Amino acid sequence: MVQADGGGGAIEQALREVAPGRYDAYEELLRAIGEGHVWMLLWYGEAGRPDAQYGNMEVGGFGYAPCVTSAEQLAASGWARAHQVSSGREIATSLYREHWGLWLNPHQSGGGVGIPWADLRRVAGGLDRLPAGPLQIGEPTVKADAFHAMLTQAASGTPAVRSLRRAWVEPAWGEPYLVIGLDLYDSGPRAVESVRGMMRQALSLAPEGMAVSTVAMSDPYDPVALWLQVRTLPFFDREAANPPAYGYPQV
C-alpha cells in the first residue's frame, strides 16, 4: 500500500473551489488528482491483494468508484472495511479504461463530487493534451478550402491513410480548434511518421490562427473520434469508388 502524508491536501483545497460554471476550478481539481493521492474504499479484500475490489456506486446511470481525499476524511466517513492509498494518476488510468468514474468524498454534505471517466482519461493522458469537456462538436466554421485540398492531395500519396474526417471542437476550457480524424491501415512507426509528414505539409496552408489537432478513429475512448464515426462522412476515402459528398448525415 502506498503511504501518503497529506496527499489529499491540494485535492481538498481544489474541491472547495468547485462550483457550477467554474471550469477553471474543475481543471485545478483534475490537476490536483493527477499529482496527488486518493484513499480508495475497498468493498472486498485487502490493499495490495489481487482479489481486492473497489467499492462501486451508480449515479445517473454511470458507474463510479468511491474514494476519500485524506486520512481525516476516511475517519469522518465511518468506512469500516479496508482501503488503499493510491496515486490519482494510477487510479485514473485504471478506471477510465473500464468506463468508470471516480467519486470524491461521497459521505460529505451534498454528496461529494464525481469525476466522469472521460475526465479521468484526461488526468491519465495529460490535461494539456486532451480537451476539457463538455465539448461542443459540430461542422467546421472556419473556411479552410486550401488546407483541406492540400490535405486530401497529401493523403492520396500517403498509403497508411484509409480515410479522413473533420469537425470543429469547442472545449469548455480553452480555444476552439479543427480536428482531423485519422483512419489508418497501419499504426506502425513508419506509417505514423508518414502521416505526421502529411499533416505538416497541409498545415502550411491552414488559416492563420486556426489550431488543428488530430484524433485516431480507432480510439474507443476519444469522444471526438466517437462523434466523428457516427455523425460525419469522410472528406477523403481511399476505398470509395465514388467519393461521398462531405457532410453531416442525420442520425
Legacy VTK file of the C-alpha trace (Angstrom):
# vtk DataFile Version 3.0
C-alpha trace
ASCII
DATASET POLYDATA
POINTS 251 float
0.000 0.000 0.000
1.304 3.437 -0.903
1.935 5.642 2.110
0.881 9.276 1.698
1.090 12.121 4.146
-1.366 14.868 3.412
-1.553 13.839 -0.237
-5.164 14.923 -0.311
-4.474 18.484 0.845
-4.286 20.001 -2.625
-7.289 17.949 -3.743
-9.375 19.128 -0.807
-8.369 22.725 -1.397
-9.390 22.440 -5.055
-12.660 20.741 -4.066
-13.677 23.763 -2.019
-13.489 25.954 -5.138
-15.531 23.704 -7.453
-18.921 25.165 -8.389
-21.264 25.112 -11.425
-19.650 27.006 -14.287
-16.241 27.203 -12.587
-14.331 25.267 -15.241
-11.071 26.798 -14.050
-11.626 25.346 -10.573
-12.588 21.956 -12.013
-9.408 21.918 -14.109
-7.406 22.639 -10.972
-9.156 19.731 -9.229
-8.235 17.374 -12.068
-4.633 18.587 -11.885
-4.551 18.020 -8.134
-5.900 14.482 -8.556
-3.199 13.707 -11.117
-0.469 14.957 -8.803
-1.861 13.630 -5.512
-3.208 10.522 -3.807
-6.673 9.216 -3.031
-7.909 6.756 -0.436
-9.845 4.096 -2.369
-12.610 2.358 -0.423
-12.375 -1.416 -0.818
-15.625 -3.357 -0.745
-13.790 -6.675 -0.710
-10.256 -7.840 0.112
-7.189 -6.086 1.439
-4.943 -3.428 -0.064
-2.348 -4.862 -2.425
-4.103 -8.218 -2.777
-5.067 -9.328 -6.320
-8.622 -10.120 -5.203
-9.231 -6.632 -3.743
-12.256 -4.854 -5.217
-13.119 -1.172 -5.104
-16.490 -0.087 -3.851
-18.960 0.994 -6.500
-21.873 3.361 -6.841
-24.158 4.388 -9.694
-25.098 7.987 -10.422
-27.169 8.952 -13.436
-26.727 5.501 -14.963
-22.917 5.663 -14.797
-20.599 3.720 -12.513
-18.190 5.369 -10.080
-15.645 4.046 -7.608
-15.893 5.962 -4.301
-12.838 7.353 -2.528
-11.902 9.868 0.136
-9.242 12.530 -0.086
-7.305 12.157 3.178
-6.912 10.055 6.300
-9.085 12.608 8.101
-11.868 12.191 5.563
-11.532 8.422 5.857
-12.162 8.677 9.596
-15.074 11.064 9.040
-16.673 8.709 6.515
-17.011 5.888 9.044
-15.785 3.362 6.452
-15.242 0.119 8.347
-13.728 -2.019 5.583
-10.248 -1.902 4.085
-8.889 0.938 1.979
-5.952 1.506 -0.329
-3.939 4.700 -0.817
-3.033 5.105 -4.490
-1.793 7.837 -6.782
-4.580 9.703 -8.524
-2.989 9.182 -11.930
-2.745 5.427 -11.362
-6.408 5.221 -10.363
-7.483 7.402 -13.280
-5.615 5.154 -15.725
-7.190 2.037 -14.250
-10.777 3.284 -14.070
-11.280 5.119 -17.358
-10.399 2.048 -19.423
-13.430 0.317 -17.872
-15.618 3.417 -18.337
-15.741 4.011 -14.584
-15.575 7.383 -12.907
-14.188 8.412 -9.509
-16.398 9.865 -6.757
-14.694 12.028 -4.142
-15.920 12.111 -0.530
-19.481 10.796 -1.030
-20.037 10.992 2.747
-19.819 14.782 2.819
-22.789 17.116 2.916
-24.063 17.475 -0.648
-22.794 14.043 -1.659
-19.267 14.871 -2.779
-18.036 15.403 -6.349
-17.947 12.911 -9.223
-15.257 12.806 -11.922
-16.580 11.083 -15.091
-14.401 8.530 -16.831
-13.785 10.865 -19.790
-12.124 13.354 -17.435
-10.127 10.582 -15.753
-8.798 9.832 -19.228
-7.562 13.435 -19.352
-5.899 13.030 -15.954
-4.167 9.870 -17.179
-3.196 11.188 -20.607
-2.391 14.811 -19.763
-4.718 17.770 -19.262
-2.785 19.829 -21.795
-3.027 17.104 -24.446
-6.733 16.277 -24.209
-9.556 18.869 -24.422
-11.686 19.893 -21.472
-15.303 18.735 -21.566
-18.130 19.086 -22.035
-17.230 19.507 -25.704
-19.327 21.208 -28.332
-18.635 19.355 -31.579
-20.009 20.347 -34.965
-19.286 21.248 -38.552
-16.158 23.357 -39.101
-16.946 27.071 -39.010
-13.660 28.394 -40.389
-13.250 28.450 -44.152
-10.110 26.469 -44.964
-10.546 25.220 -48.540
-6.850 25.407 -49.437
-5.882 23.464 -46.314
-8.418 20.695 -46.951
-7.482 20.481 -50.644
-3.797 20.119 -49.750
-4.614 17.574 -47.033
-6.670 15.497 -49.478
-3.848 15.599 -52.036
-1.250 14.678 -49.422
-3.433 11.845 -48.066
-3.755 10.302 -51.533
0.029 9.962 -51.551
0.205 8.538 -48.020
-0.614 4.798 -48.250
-1.186 4.421 -44.497
-4.312 6.610 -44.664
-7.664 4.922 -45.262
-9.898 7.957 -44.717
-10.091 11.411 -43.142
-12.938 13.183 -41.335
-13.201 16.630 -39.783
-15.024 18.521 -37.074
-14.914 21.798 -35.148
-14.461 21.403 -31.400
-15.161 23.998 -28.726
-13.887 22.799 -25.337
-15.322 24.043 -22.072
-11.909 25.485 -21.237
-9.549 26.732 -23.941
-9.690 27.822 -27.568
-11.765 26.081 -30.294
-9.919 24.079 -32.922
-10.286 21.965 -36.051
-9.951 18.194 -35.613
-8.895 15.780 -38.336
-9.983 12.192 -37.707
-7.349 9.736 -38.976
-8.431 6.249 -40.046
-5.220 4.334 -40.785
-4.379 0.939 -42.255
-1.161 0.786 -40.272
-0.180 2.357 -36.952
3.476 1.318 -37.017
6.278 3.883 -36.522
6.982 4.389 -40.233
3.296 4.798 -41.044
2.773 7.253 -38.192
5.769 9.309 -39.312
4.392 9.441 -42.872
1.074 10.739 -41.517
2.884 13.406 -39.496
4.631 14.491 -42.684
1.251 14.642 -44.443
-0.141 16.892 -41.702
2.938 19.162 -41.729
2.597 19.575 -45.474
-1.057 20.593 -45.245
-0.649 22.840 -42.190
1.382 25.264 -44.269
-1.931 26.279 -45.881
-4.032 26.393 -42.706
-5.662 29.780 -41.994
-3.591 31.958 -39.706
-4.524 31.482 -36.069
-6.538 28.284 -36.626
-5.493 25.494 -34.280
-5.513 21.986 -35.769
-5.440 18.666 -33.913
-5.800 15.021 -34.878
-7.545 12.026 -33.353
-7.237 8.350 -34.179
-10.565 6.969 -35.365
-9.597 3.646 -33.753
-9.507 5.191 -30.259
-12.510 3.703 -28.376
-12.253 6.332 -25.612
-11.907 9.595 -27.528
-15.252 11.472 -27.547
-14.362 13.376 -30.731
-13.442 10.168 -32.592
-16.702 8.556 -31.459
-18.675 11.603 -32.624
-16.907 11.645 -35.997
-17.635 7.952 -36.509
-21.369 8.432 -36.029
-22.002 11.933 -37.316
-19.771 12.518 -40.325
-18.811 11.184 -43.723
-15.145 11.154 -44.791
-13.916 14.033 -46.945
-11.177 11.664 -48.113
-11.904 7.945 -48.567
-9.358 5.820 -50.404
-11.702 2.851 -50.764
-14.757 4.692 -52.057
-15.457 4.027 -55.751
-17.401 7.284 -55.829
-16.142 9.545 -53.040
-19.112 10.629 -50.893
-20.057 14.250 -50.531
-18.664 15.591 -47.300
-21.389 16.265 -44.768
-23.127 15.538 -41.504
-25.914 12.954 -42.063
-28.923 12.888 -39.788
-28.720 10.056 -37.250
LINES 1 252
251 0 1 2 3 4 5 6 7 8 9 10 11 12 13 14 15 16 17 18 19 20 21 22 23 24 25 26 27 28 29 30 31 32 33 34 35 36 37 38 39 40 41 42 43 44 45 46 47 48 49 50 51 52 53 54 55 56 57 58 59 60 61 62 63 64 65 66 67 68 69 70 71 72 73 74 75 76 77 78 79 80 81 82 83 84 85 86 87 88 89 90 91 92 93 94 95 96 97 98 99 100 101 102 103 104 105 106 107 108 109 110 111 112 113 114 115 116 117 118 119 120 121 122 123 124 125 126 127 128 129 130 131 132 133 134 135 136 137 138 139 140 141 142 143 144 145 146 147 148 149 150 151 152 153 154 155 156 157 158 159 160 161 162 163 164 165 166 167 168 169 170 171 172 173 174 175 176 177 178 179 180 181 182 183 184 185 186 187 188 189 190 191 192 193 194 195 196 197 198 199 200 201 202 203 204 205 206 207 208 209 210 211 212 213 214 215 216 217 218 219 220 221 222 223 224 225 226 227 228 229 230 231 232 233 234 235 236 237 238 239 240 241 242 243 244 245 246 247 248 249 250
